Amino acid sequence: MEHRRTLGVAQKITVNLGRSFVLGAALCVAGSLAMAGTMAKLNDAQIAHIAYTAGKIDVEAATLALKMTHNPAVKAFAEEMERDHASVNKHALVLVETLKMKPEDNDTSKALVVAATQKRQELSKLSGAAFDSAYIQNEVTYHQTVNGALEGTLIPDAQNSELKAFLKTGLKLFKEHQMHAERLVNELPRSLAR
């Protein structure tokens, strides 16, 4: 019963935090709840599933951006996100197979999928500069939150040394993505920056 109550709180907070923070909020809330002890500590199979899900979500966001944008800089960024996150997820699948680990779906992964679906629907209603601005700002927020969850919860909670090393390597790449998105926000024409 407590588990259900916690998920309900996470979902309400996720919805109430606002459009640009929806995806990040799910990770942030889940990580905060786990650290506060209101959820059981994540096991390696759950951590692997969360990491894979987060990567898949960014691939899907990039795919949407490639269909929607006409801005060459935004297109190049989306291509990078699609390529890099697909590659990381491919390596993640090899790792879990090598470790004979079956990624375990969990409340955090489920909340991420729900939030991502909502965000993609919101983004798909935009066009032109409005889409580009919302997509890039969401990428900044998403990478900030994913990176924070990796540093604060997922890496510290990972028990398997190979999984932990894999997450640390991913974090380095995702920090580069965050910096790229932040630069892009500043480099886009003023009409795109909010």
N, CA, C and O of each residue as an XYZ file, in Angstrom:
776
protein
N       0.820     -1.191      0.000
C       0.000      0.000      0.000
C       0.868      1.261      0.000
O       0.583      2.208     -0.733
N       1.919      1.279      0.812
C       2.833      2.415      0.854
C       3.473      2.641     -0.521
O       3.669      3.782     -0.940
N       3.794      1.556     -1.210
C       4.403      1.630     -2.540
C       3.477      2.369     -3.496
O       3.932      3.226     -4.253
N       2.189      2.054     -3.473
C       1.229      2.727     -4.350
C       1.126      4.205     -4.016
O       1.082      5.043     -4.917
N       1.086      4.533     -2.736
C       0.991      5.913     -2.313
C       2.194      6.712     -2.811
O       2.037      7.845     -3.264
N       3.374      6.141     -2.732
C       4.588      6.805     -3.185
C       4.544      7.057     -4.685
O       4.897      8.148     -5.132
N       4.119      6.074     -5.469
C       4.031      6.249     -6.906
C       3.047      7.354     -7.243
O       3.316      8.170     -8.125
N       1.909      7.395     -6.557
C       0.925      8.438     -6.795
C       1.505      9.819     -6.554
O       1.257     10.744     -7.329
N       2.268      9.963     -5.494
C       2.912     11.239     -5.192
C       3.894     11.598     -6.299
O       3.929     12.743     -6.750
N       4.695     10.625     -6.741
C       5.661     10.881     -7.816
C       4.947     11.336     -9.080
O       5.394     12.273     -9.741
N       3.845     10.682     -9.422
C       3.114     11.054    -10.629
C       2.529     12.454    -10.509
O       2.592     13.229    -11.463
N       1.959     12.796     -9.348
C       1.381     14.127     -9.163
C       2.449     15.201     -9.260
O       2.237     16.226     -9.907
N       3.581     14.983     -8.633
C       4.659     15.971     -8.678
C       5.158     16.122    -10.101
O       5.412     17.238    -10.554
N       5.303     15.009    -10.813
C       5.774     15.045    -12.193
C       4.853     15.901    -13.052
O       5.326     16.731    -13.829
N       3.548     15.710    -12.922
C       2.592     16.452    -13.731
C       2.600     17.928    -13.356
O       2.477     18.785    -14.232
N       2.742     18.238    -12.078
C       2.650     19.619    -11.617
C       3.905     20.441    -11.821
O       3.848     21.662    -11.671
N       5.019     19.846    -12.152
C       6.255     20.611    -12.261
C       6.348     21.444    -13.526
O       7.190     22.339    -13.599
N       5.537     21.190    -14.496
C       5.543     22.028    -15.683
C       6.113     21.333    -16.892
O       6.785     20.306    -16.796
N       5.828     21.918    -18.021
C       6.131     21.292    -19.298
C       7.595     20.993    -19.523
O       7.929     19.876    -19.918
N       8.475     21.935    -19.291
C       9.882     21.714    -19.639
C      10.595     20.791    -18.674
O      11.732     20.392    -18.930
N       9.959     20.444    -17.577
C      10.619     19.616    -16.592
C       9.995     18.241    -16.439
O      10.402     17.485    -15.557
N       9.025     17.891    -17.264
C       8.292     16.642    -17.091
C       9.198     15.423    -17.075
O       9.123     14.627    -16.139
N      10.039     15.251    -18.060
C      10.887     14.057    -18.114
C      11.883     14.025    -16.971
O      12.052     12.999    -16.313
N      12.526     15.124    -16.743
C      13.506     15.180    -15.677
C      12.883     14.989    -14.314
O      13.489     14.393    -13.424
N      11.683     15.490    -14.150
C      11.031     15.387    -12.845
C      10.803     13.943    -12.443
O      10.941     13.600    -11.268
N      10.462     13.102    -13.382
C      10.222     11.691    -13.047
C      11.478     11.058    -12.467
O      11.408     10.354    -11.459
N      12.620     11.300    -13.090
C      13.876     10.770    -12.564
C      14.221     11.414    -11.229
O      14.634     10.734    -10.289
N      14.053     12.704    -11.154
C      14.407     13.431     -9.944
C      13.557     12.978     -8.767
O      14.083     12.724     -7.683
N      12.256     12.874     -8.970
C      11.356     12.458     -7.906
C      11.669     11.033     -7.474
O      11.747     10.744     -6.280
N      11.844     10.158     -8.430
C      12.132      8.758     -8.089
C      13.452      8.652     -7.336
O      13.549      7.924     -6.347
N      14.459      9.368     -7.796
C      15.747      9.339     -7.109
C      15.650      9.915     -5.710
O      16.237      9.381     -4.770
N      14.908     11.007     -5.572
C      14.748     11.619     -4.256
C      13.994     10.701     -3.311
O      14.355     10.574     -2.141
N      12.941     10.059     -3.818
C      12.181      9.145     -2.977
C      13.026      7.959     -2.556
O      12.950      7.510     -1.413
N      13.829      7.452     -3.475
C      14.691      6.320     -3.144
C      15.702      6.723     -2.081
O      15.954      5.971     -1.140
N      16.282      7.915     -2.233
C      17.277      8.368     -1.259
C      16.631      8.655      0.087
O      17.265      8.487      1.129
N      15.368      9.088      0.073
C      14.683      9.395      1.317
C      14.182      8.131      2.010
O      13.703      8.190      3.142
N      14.292      7.001      1.341
C      13.906      5.743      1.963
C      12.442      5.392      1.794
O      11.982      4.413      2.382
N      11.684      6.166      1.002
C      10.276      5.841      0.821
C      10.094      4.762     -0.231
O       9.002      4.207     -0.359
N      11.123      4.458     -0.973
C      11.101      3.340     -1.916
C      12.270      2.436     -1.557
O      13.263      2.874     -0.976
N      12.131      1.180     -1.913
C      13.239      0.263     -1.680
C      14.422      0.694     -2.536
O      14.246      1.262     -3.614
N      15.625      0.421     -2.048
C      16.829      0.736     -2.811
C      16.778     -0.023     -4.136
O      16.351     -1.176     -4.192
N      17.219      0.643     -5.191
C      17.202      0.026     -6.514
C      18.248     -1.074     -6.601
O      19.356     -0.936     -6.082
N      17.884     -2.174     -7.266
C      18.874     -3.228     -7.517
C      19.474     -3.011     -8.907
O      19.002     -2.164     -9.665
N      20.507     -3.770     -9.234
C      21.212     -3.576    -10.505
C      20.311     -3.783    -11.716
O      20.439     -3.065    -12.709
N      19.409     -4.747    -11.649
C      18.507     -4.997    -12.776
C      17.573     -3.803    -12.991
O      17.259     -3.465    -14.132
N      17.132     -3.168    -11.915
C      16.289     -1.984    -12.028
C      17.086     -0.780    -12.531
O      16.599      0.003    -13.346
N      18.303     -0.646    -12.040
C      19.167      0.448    -12.481
C      19.446      0.321    -13.979
O      19.398      1.308    -14.712
N      19.735     -0.890    -14.421
C      19.988     -1.117    -15.850
C      18.758     -0.744    -16.674
O      18.884     -0.146    -17.743
N      17.577     -1.093    -16.185
C      16.346     -0.783    -16.914
C      16.103      0.720    -16.972
O      15.703      1.241    -18.014
N      16.339      1.419    -15.871
C      16.163      2.877    -15.842
C      17.125      3.543    -16.827
O      16.726      4.415    -17.598
N      18.378      3.131    -16.798
C      19.371      3.724    -17.694
C      19.011      3.476    -19.155
O      19.096      4.383    -19.983
N      18.609      2.244    -19.468
C      18.229      1.914    -20.841
C      17.005      2.732    -21.258
O      16.958      3.277    -22.360
N      16.022      2.809    -20.371
C      14.796      3.556    -20.666
C      15.108      5.026    -20.914
O      14.575      5.623    -21.850
N      15.960      5.610    -20.090
C      16.326      7.023    -20.272
C      16.980      7.244    -21.631
O      16.703      8.239    -22.300
N      17.847      6.321    -22.040
C      18.486      6.428    -23.350
C      17.486      6.286    -24.483
O      17.536      7.027    -25.464
N      16.581      5.333    -24.341
C      15.561      5.111    -25.369
C      14.671      6.344    -25.526
O      14.292      6.715    -26.637
N      14.349      6.962    -24.407
C      13.527      8.174    -24.436
C      14.228      9.280    -25.226
O      13.588      9.994    -25.999
N      15.532      9.421    -25.034
C      16.239     10.484    -25.754
C      16.375     10.157    -27.240
O      16.382     11.067    -28.069
N      16.481      8.887    -27.587
C      16.476      8.494    -29.000
C      15.135      8.876    -29.622
O      15.093      9.428    -30.722
N      14.052      8.587    -28.927
C      12.713      8.911    -29.449
C      12.516     10.420    -29.578
O      11.907     10.881    -30.544
N      13.021     11.188    -28.623
C      12.922     12.651    -28.716
C      13.720     13.165    -29.914
O      13.278     14.064    -30.630
N      14.898     12.582    -30.120
C      15.732     12.982    -31.261
C      15.064     12.636    -32.585
O      15.117     13.413    -33.538
N      14.440     11.472    -32.638
C      13.728     11.062    -33.854
C      12.615     12.054    -34.174
O      12.420     12.421    -35.333
N      11.888     12.486    -33.147
C      10.851     13.496    -33.346
C      11.466     14.798    -33.850
O      10.948     15.417    -34.779
N      12.565     15.207    -33.237
C      13.219     16.457    -33.650
C      13.663     16.395    -35.100
O      13.541     17.377    -35.832
N      14.172     15.259    -35.515
C      14.621     15.125    -36.911
C      13.456     15.250    -37.889
O      13.647     15.690    -39.023
N      12.274     14.876    -37.471
C      11.086     15.020    -38.327
C      10.554     16.455    -38.319
O       9.955     16.911    -39.294
N      10.783     17.166    -37.198
C      10.120     18.458    -37.010
C      10.984     19.683    -37.341
O      10.457     20.703    -37.785
N      12.285     19.594    -37.135
C      13.112     20.794    -37.244
C      13.571     21.047    -38.674
O      13.719     20.137    -39.489
N      13.786     22.329    -38.932
C      14.394     22.751    -40.195
C      15.689     23.502    -39.911
O      16.350     23.988    -40.829
N      16.044     23.592    -38.628
C      17.241     24.314    -38.208
C      18.431     23.358    -38.271
O      18.410     22.317    -37.613
N      19.473     23.686    -39.049
C      20.620     22.775    -39.190
C      21.322     22.445    -37.872
O      21.768     21.313    -37.682
N      21.426     23.412    -36.963
C      22.096     23.158    -35.678
C      21.273     22.212    -34.809
O      21.822     21.324    -34.158
N      19.969     22.403    -34.801
C      19.090     21.523    -34.024
C      19.090     20.132    -34.644
O      19.089     19.130    -33.929
N      19.092     20.070    -35.962
C      19.134     18.779    -36.645
C      20.431     18.031    -36.312
O      20.401     16.835    -36.019
N      21.555     18.725    -36.357
C      22.838     18.085    -36.047
C      22.860     17.583    -34.600
O      23.373     16.499    -34.321
N      22.305     18.369    -33.692
C      22.241     17.949    -32.293
C      21.365     16.697    -32.158
O      21.751     15.738    -31.490
N      20.205     16.707    -32.782
C      19.297     15.552    -32.707
C      19.958     14.307    -33.298
O      19.806     13.211    -32.758
N      20.687     14.467    -34.394
C      21.409     13.325    -34.977
C      22.428     12.767    -33.990
O      22.585     11.552    -33.864
N      23.123     13.673    -33.287
C      24.096     13.243    -32.283
C      23.406     12.487    -31.145
O      23.897     11.450    -30.699
N      22.266     13.009    -30.675
C      21.546     12.350    -29.579
C      21.060     10.966    -30.013
O      21.181      9.992    -29.270
N      20.514     10.896    -31.216
C      20.007      9.614    -31.725
C      21.146      8.595    -31.840
O      21.014      7.451    -31.408
N      22.248      9.022    -32.420
C      23.401      8.132    -32.625
C      24.020      7.693    -31.292
O      24.223      6.502    -31.058
N      24.314      8.657    -30.430
C      25.019      8.353    -29.185
C      24.173      7.513    -28.233
O      24.661      6.536    -27.664
N      22.918      7.887    -28.059
C      22.081      7.139    -27.116
C      21.743      5.752    -27.646
O      21.632      4.806    -26.866
N      21.578      5.615    -28.945
C      21.362      4.276    -29.522
C      22.605      3.410    -29.320
O      22.497      2.224    -29.010
N      23.768      3.998    -29.496
C      25.014      3.262    -29.308
C      25.195      2.834    -27.850
O      25.566      1.694    -27.572
N      24.930      3.756    -26.925
C      25.048      3.425    -25.498
C      24.067      2.301    -25.156
O      24.421      1.365    -24.439
N      22.848      2.390    -25.663
C      21.868      1.345    -25.360
C      22.268      0.005    -25.974
O      22.025     -1.046    -25.381
N      22.875      0.035    -27.151
C      23.363     -1.206    -27.762
C      24.413     -1.852    -26.863
O      24.383     -3.060    -26.630
N      25.333     -1.046    -26.362
C      26.369     -1.550    -25.460
C      25.769     -2.018    -24.129
O      26.251     -2.977    -23.525
N      24.719     -1.336    -23.683
C      24.045     -1.738    -22.446
C      23.444     -3.129    -22.586
O      23.515     -3.941    -21.663
N      22.853     -3.399    -23.742
C      22.267     -4.724    -23.974
C      23.343     -5.809    -23.970
O      23.132     -6.899    -23.437
N      24.489     -5.505    -24.563
C      25.603     -6.461    -24.545
C      26.057     -6.695    -23.112
O      26.316     -7.833    -22.722
N      26.156     -5.632    -22.327
C      26.601     -5.761    -20.942
C      25.640     -6.623    -20.125
O      26.071     -7.541    -19.427
N      24.344     -6.333    -20.206
C      23.411     -7.121    -19.387
C      23.383     -8.577    -19.835
O      23.171     -9.474    -19.018
N      23.593     -8.816    -21.121
C      23.674    -10.203    -21.608
C      24.924    -10.883    -21.045
O      24.865    -12.026    -20.592
N      26.038    -10.181    -21.078
C      27.286    -10.712    -20.535
C      27.147    -11.010    -19.039
O      27.645    -12.022    -18.546
N      26.469    -10.120    -18.335
C      26.282    -10.288    -16.892
C      25.156    -11.268    -16.559
O      24.918    -11.591    -15.396
N      24.467    -11.734    -17.606
C      23.306    -12.617    -17.423
C      22.276    -11.965    -16.493
O      21.711    -12.596    -15.599
N      22.065    -10.691    -16.749
C      21.141     -9.882    -15.964
C      19.918     -9.559    -16.820
O      20.056     -9.166    -17.978
N      18.749     -9.722    -16.264
C      17.528     -9.349    -16.975
C      17.060     -8.004    -16.413
O      16.627     -7.933    -15.263
N      17.146     -6.930    -17.223
C      16.681     -5.631    -16.733
C      15.245     -5.741    -16.215
O      14.390     -6.389    -16.819
N      15.014     -5.092    -15.088
C      13.733     -5.213    -14.395
C      12.974     -3.898    -14.458
O      13.432     -2.868    -13.963
N      11.789     -3.960    -15.087
C      10.934     -2.784    -15.140
C      10.588     -2.379    -13.707
O      10.513     -3.225    -12.817
N      10.380     -1.101    -13.496
C      10.126     -0.604    -12.144
C       9.349      0.701    -12.228
O       9.118      1.232    -13.314
N       8.950      1.206    -11.077
C       8.126      2.416    -11.048
C       8.809      3.618    -11.687
O       8.151      4.432    -12.336
N      10.109      3.736    -11.513
C      10.832      4.858    -12.113
C      10.822      4.753    -13.630
O      10.554      5.739    -14.318
N      11.109      3.574    -14.157
C      11.076      3.377    -15.613
C       9.693      3.674    -16.170
O       9.549      4.330    -17.203
N       8.686      3.185    -15.475
C       7.300      3.401    -15.929
C       6.948      4.888    -15.915
O       6.319      5.387    -16.848
N       7.351      5.591    -14.862
C       7.073      7.028    -14.779
C       7.795      7.792    -15.886
O       7.262      8.756    -16.436
N       9.008      7.355    -16.204
C       9.755      7.990    -17.291
C       9.042      7.836    -18.623
O       8.959      8.786    -19.401
N       8.528      6.644    -18.888
C       7.834      6.388    -20.153
C       6.573      7.242    -20.254
O       6.300      7.823    -21.305
N       5.809      7.319    -19.178
C       4.587      8.133    -19.174
C       4.936      9.599    -19.419
O       4.322     10.257    -20.259
N       5.918     10.104    -18.687
C       6.311     11.511    -18.834
C       6.847     11.797    -20.231
O       6.555     12.845    -20.808
N       7.634     10.865    -20.780
C       8.201     11.059    -22.122
C       7.108     11.096    -23.176
O       7.164     11.899    -24.108
N       6.126     10.238    -23.032
C       5.012     10.219    -23.978
C       4.276     11.551    -23.951
O       3.938     12.103    -24.998
N       4.031     12.061    -22.754
C       3.367     13.362    -22.624
C       4.204     14.473    -23.258
O       3.674     15.339    -23.955
N       5.509     14.441    -23.010
C       6.378     15.487    -23.551
C       6.439     15.425    -25.072
O       6.398     16.463    -25.733
N       6.537     14.221    -25.638
C       6.562     14.101    -27.104
C       5.262     14.609    -27.710
O       5.279     15.250    -28.760
N       4.137     14.332    -27.061
C       2.856     14.836    -27.558
C       2.836     16.362    -27.535
O       2.372     17.003    -28.478
N       3.341     16.929    -26.455
C       3.415     18.383    -26.338
C       4.316     18.970    -27.426
O       3.940     19.936    -28.090
N       5.495     18.393    -27.606
C       6.431     18.892    -28.608
C       5.873     18.758    -30.026
O       6.095     19.627    -30.869
N       5.156     17.681    -30.280
C       4.653     17.437    -31.637
C       3.593     18.450    -32.065
O       3.275     18.552    -33.250
N       3.053     19.190    -31.119
C       2.061     20.222    -31.432
C       2.721     21.548    -31.821
O       2.050     22.472    -32.279
N       4.034     21.630    -31.636
C       4.763     22.856    -31.943
C       5.397     22.763    -33.322
O       5.474     21.687    -33.915
N       5.847     23.904    -33.822
C       6.557     23.897    -35.105
C       7.552     25.050    -35.125
O       7.506     25.961    -34.299
N       8.451     24.975    -36.099
C       9.407     26.053    -36.310
C      10.241     26.367    -35.088
O      10.688     25.474    -34.369
N      10.441     27.664    -34.867
C      11.279     28.134    -33.772
C      10.746     27.706    -32.408
O      11.525     27.441    -31.492
N       9.430     27.638    -32.270
C       8.842     27.217    -30.987
C       9.223     25.771    -30.675
O       9.560     25.441    -29.538
N       9.168     24.914    -31.690
C       9.577     23.518    -31.481
C      11.057     23.453    -31.123
O      11.435     22.816    -30.140
N      11.892     24.112    -31.920
C      13.336     24.055    -31.696
C      13.694     24.499    -30.285
O      14.494     23.852    -29.608
N      13.103     25.599    -29.845
C      13.380     26.121    -28.512
C      12.940     25.140    -27.430
O      13.693     24.859    -26.497
N      11.738     24.626    -27.553
C      11.218     23.696    -26.538
C      12.019     22.400    -26.515
O      12.310     21.866    -25.445
N      12.374     21.898    -27.686
C      13.148     20.653    -27.754
C      14.521     20.836    -27.111
O      14.921     20.025    -26.276
N      15.239     21.877    -27.484
C      16.591     22.072    -26.955
C      16.549     22.367    -25.461
O      17.375     21.851    -24.709
N      15.612     23.178    -25.024
C      15.523     23.454    -23.583
C      15.192     22.181    -22.817
O      15.721     21.958    -21.728
N      14.329     21.352    -23.371
C      14.021     20.073    -22.720
C      15.256     19.180    -22.659
O      15.460     18.468    -21.675
N      16.075     19.215    -23.699
C      17.304     18.414    -23.700
C      18.274     18.884    -22.613
O      18.943     18.068    -21.980
N      18.346     20.197    -22.399
C      19.187     20.713    -21.316
C      18.672     20.169    -19.988
O      19.425     19.587    -19.207
N      17.396     20.364    -19.747
C      16.791     19.931    -18.486
C      16.895     18.423    -18.308
O      17.228     17.940    -17.226
N      16.611     17.687    -19.366
C      16.644     16.224    -19.297
C      18.043     15.719    -18.963
O      18.206     14.856    -18.101
N      19.053     16.258    -19.645
C      20.425     15.819    -19.366
C      20.881     16.249    -17.969
O      21.585     15.494    -17.299
N      20.498     17.430    -17.525
C      20.836     17.843    -16.160
C      20.274     16.835    -15.159
O      20.965     16.428    -14.225
N      19.036     16.442    -15.355
C      18.366     15.552    -14.414
C      18.892     14.131    -14.502
O      19.128     13.492    -13.477
N      19.077     13.631    -15.717
C      19.615     12.281    -15.875
C      21.021     12.218    -15.287
O      21.365     11.263    -14.591
N      21.827     13.230    -15.567
C      23.183     13.260    -15.029
C      23.158     13.306    -13.499
O      23.956     12.640    -12.840
N      22.250     14.085    -12.947
C      22.113     14.150    -11.497
C      21.674     12.817    -10.904
O      22.157     12.409     -9.848
N      20.753     12.141    -11.591
C      20.291     10.830    -11.115
C      21.407      9.800    -11.203
O      21.556      8.964    -10.312
N      22.193      9.860    -12.279
C      23.335      8.947    -12.401
C      24.319      9.170    -11.258
O      24.744      8.224    -10.594
N      24.674     10.433    -11.039
C      25.659     10.760    -10.000
C      25.135     10.495     -8.594
O      25.858      9.975     -7.745
N      23.882     10.851     -8.351
C      23.356     10.816     -6.996
C      22.708      9.518     -6.568
O      22.638      9.227     -5.374
N      22.226      8.721     -7.532
C      21.485      7.517     -7.169
C      21.962      6.282     -7.919
O      22.354      5.294     -7.299
N      21.934      6.329     -9.230
C      22.160      5.106    -10.011
C      23.580      4.565     -9.861
O      23.757      3.373     -9.608
N      24.589      5.415    -10.012
C      25.975      4.945     -9.872
C      26.265      4.521     -8.430
O      26.813      3.439     -8.219
N      25.913      5.344     -7.426
C      26.187      4.901     -6.058
C      25.456      3.607     -5.669
O      25.993      2.805     -4.904
N      24.242      3.399     -6.186
C      23.471      2.209     -5.821
C      23.879      0.963     -6.601
O      23.593     -0.155     -6.172
N      24.545      1.142     -7.741
C      24.944     -0.027     -8.546
C      25.947     -0.866     -7.749
O      26.925     -0.341     -7.217
N      25.692     -2.166     -7.676
C      26.558     -3.080     -6.933
C      27.602     -3.738     -7.830
O      28.734     -3.969     -7.406
N      27.219     -4.036     -9.065
C      28.133     -4.702     -9.989
C      29.150     -3.699    -10.512
O      28.780     -2.626    -10.988
N      30.411     -4.040    -10.427
C      31.472     -3.099    -10.823
C      31.441     -2.793    -12.319
O      31.746     -1.669    -12.719
N      31.080     -3.770    -13.154
C      31.006     -3.514    -14.605
C      29.852     -2.579    -14.937
O      29.993     -1.691    -15.777
N      28.722     -2.772    -14.287
C      27.582     -1.882    -14.494
C      27.939     -0.469    -14.025
O      27.657      0.508    -14.718
N      28.551     -0.366    -12.864
C      28.954      0.931    -12.313
C      29.916      1.649    -13.269
O      29.770      2.846    -13.516
N      30.893      0.917    -13.802
C      31.854      1.502    -14.742
C      31.147      1.955    -16.024
O      31.456      3.018    -16.563
N      30.209      1.158    -16.503
C      29.442      1.503    -17.697
C      28.655      2.793    -17.476
O      28.637      3.667    -18.342
N      28.004      2.914    -16.318
C      27.233      4.110    -16.002
C      28.134      5.342    -15.901
O      27.754      6.430    -16.333
N      29.320      5.166    -15.333
C      30.276      6.282    -15.227
C      30.731      6.741    -16.608
O      30.858      7.940    -16.856
N      30.975      5.791    -17.503
C      31.362      6.139    -18.871
C      30.226      6.883    -19.566
O      30.453      7.885    -20.245
N      29.004      6.386    -19.391
C      27.836      7.057    -19.964
C      27.690      8.468    -19.432
O      27.372      9.389    -20.183
N      27.919      8.641    -18.139
C      27.796      9.960    -17.519
C      28.735     10.972    -18.173
O      28.354     12.122    -18.391
N      29.953     10.550    -18.484
C      30.896     11.461    -19.151
C      30.326     11.940    -20.483
O      30.376     13.131    -20.789
N      29.788     11.020    -21.269
C      29.200     11.372    -22.561
C      27.977     12.269    -22.379
O      27.802     13.243    -23.111
N      27.132     11.939    -21.401
C      25.899     12.703    -21.203
C      26.177     14.101    -20.679
O      25.395     15.019    -20.930
N      27.278     14.282    -19.953
C      27.677     15.636    -19.542
C      28.086     16.454    -20.762
O      27.813     17.653    -20.831
N      28.743     15.804    -21.727
C      29.072     16.491    -22.980
C      27.797     16.881    -23.721
O      27.714     17.973    -24.284
N      26.809     15.997    -23.724
C      25.524     16.311    -24.358
C      24.880     17.529    -23.691
O      24.368     18.422    -24.366
N      24.916     17.550    -22.371
C      24.334     18.672    -21.638
C      25.022     19.982    -22.024
O      24.356     20.984    -22.282
N      26.354     19.969    -22.062
C      27.092     21.186    -22.432
C      26.768     21.602    -23.868
O      26.630     22.790    -24.158
N      26.646     20.621    -24.762
C      26.305     20.923    -26.151
C      24.922     21.572    -26.217
O      24.737     22.568    -26.916
N      23.961     21.017    -25.499
C      22.609     21.582    -25.500
C      22.612     22.992    -24.915
O      21.934     23.879    -25.433
N      23.364     23.201    -23.846
C      23.448     24.536    -23.239
C      24.070     25.539    -24.214
O      23.604     26.674    -24.321
N      25.110     25.123    -24.913
C      25.726     26.003    -25.927
C      24.719     26.321    -27.027
O      24.623     27.459    -27.486
N      23.985     25.319    -27.435
C      23.028     25.504    -28.517
C      21.925     26.485    -28.116
O      21.502     27.309    -28.926
N      21.467     26.398    -26.883
C      20.466     27.362    -26.404
C      21.013     28.779    -26.554
O      20.292     29.688    -26.963
N      22.278     28.960    -26.225
C      22.888     30.295    -26.297
C      23.229     30.723    -27.723
O      23.312     31.919    -28.001
N      23.426     29.776    -28.620
C      23.815     30.091    -29.996
C      22.635     30.255    -30.945
O      22.761     30.897    -31.988
N      21.504     29.686    -30.596
C      20.345     29.805    -31.471
C      19.921     31.251    -31.575
O      20.161     32.029    -30.651
N      19.295     31.633    -32.678
C      18.792     33.006    -32.815
C      17.915     33.358    -31.628
O      17.225     32.501    -31.075
N      17.947     34.596    -31.249
C      17.188     35.075    -30.090
C      15.738     34.627    -30.121
O      15.150     34.397    -29.064
N      15.150     34.498    -31.289
C      13.754     34.099    -31.382
C      13.541     32.685    -30.840
O      12.419     32.322    -30.488
N      14.622     31.876    -30.770
C      14.489     30.524    -30.266
C      14.767     30.441    -28.778
O      14.215     29.577    -28.096
N      15.601     31.308    -28.268
C      15.969     31.234    -26.838
C      14.869     31.870    -26.005
O      14.333     32.926    -26.338
N      14.553     31.189    -24.912
C      13.510     31.719    -24.025
C      14.099     32.111    -22.716
O      13.383     32.579    -21.832
